[in-house]
Amino acid sequence: MGIEDNKSNFNDDKDSGGQAYGTYAKYTGMAFQMMAIIGGSAFIGYNIDQWFDHKVQWVTAITCVFGVCLSIYQIIKQLKA
């Protein structure tokens, strides 16, 4: 009774292996997208601070916060779809 139930559940898990890989790839892609958005915004902010020769790098801080907000928005938007 208990062994047969476990076998049927185990076989169901084997069939969904391709879906698990797709889900893994989806979330990995989201992580790389977040890194790219945050890193790109930090790079842009840093270059603006260097261009205007700011002593306090406030543009970098603002663009990093903007990048984090933008990346969270993108993740929420992708999870809803």
C-alpha positions in Angstrom: 0.0 0.0 0.0 2.6 2.6 1.0 5.3 1.4 -1.4 3.0 1.5 -4.4 1.9 5.1 -3.6 5.5 6.2 -3.4 6.4 4.6 -6.8 3.6 6.4 -8.6 4.7 9.7 -7.1 8.3 9.0 -8.1 7.4 8.3 -11.7 5.4 11.5 -11.9 8.6 13.4 -10.8 10.6 11.8 -13.6 8.2 12.9 -16.3 8.4 16.6 -15.2 12.2 16.7 -15.4 12.1 18.8 -18.6 9.8 21.3 -16.9 12.1 21.6 -13.9 15.0 22.4 -16.2 12.9 25.1 -17.9 12.0 26.6 -14.6 15.6 26.6 -13.5 16.7 28.3 -16.7 13.9 30.9 -16.3 14.9 31.9 -12.8 18.6 31.8 -13.6 17.9 34.2 -16.5 16.1 36.5 -14.1 19.1 36.6 -11.8 21.4 37.5 -14.6 19.0 40.1 -15.8 18.9 41.7 -12.3 22.7 41.7 -12.2 22.9 43.4 -15.6 20.3 46.1 -14.7 21.9 46.9 -11.4 25.4 46.7 -12.7 24.6 48.8 -15.7 22.9 51.5 -13.7 25.9 51.6 -11.2 28.3 51.9 -14.1 26.4 54.7 -15.7 26.1 56.5 -12.3 29.8 56.1 -11.6 30.8 57.5 -15.0 28.5 60.5 -14.5 30.1 61.1 -11.2 33.6 60.9 -12.7 32.6 63.2 -15.6 31.4 66.0 -13.3 34.1 65.3 -10.7 31.8 64.9 -7.7 33.5 64.4 -4.4 30.5 62.5 -3.0 29.2 59.9 -5.5 25.5 60.7 -5.1 24.6 60.0 -8.7 26.0 56.5 -8.4 23.9 55.9 -5.2 20.7 57.3 -7.0 21.2 55.2 -10.1 21.9 52.1 -8.0 18.6 52.5 -6.2 16.9 53.2 -9.5 18.4 50.0 -10.9 17.3 47.9 -7.9 13.7 49.3 -8.2 13.7 48.7 -12.0 15.0 45.1 -11.6 12.4 44.3 -9.0 9.7 45.7 -11.3 11.0 43.5 -14.1 11.0 40.4 -11.9 7.5 41.0 -10.7 6.3 41.6 -14.3 7.9 38.4 -15.5 6.5 36.3 -12.6 3.0 37.5 -13.4 3.3 36.4 -17.0 
